């Protein structure tokens, strides 16, 4: 079977982009799993996002 060289090059580039996207997705998921495991180990709940706002404490009179 004969395939046009431009078609084969296009298919090869498409496959390369798919493999790069899959590797990026795997890397992001692995980082998220690590971060989640780290929060769980410190006793912080994993389902809620911690507030980044400083807490103001008002002294009692």
HELIX and SHEET records of a PDB file:
HELIX    1   1 UNK A    5  UNK A   41  1                                  37    
END                                                                             
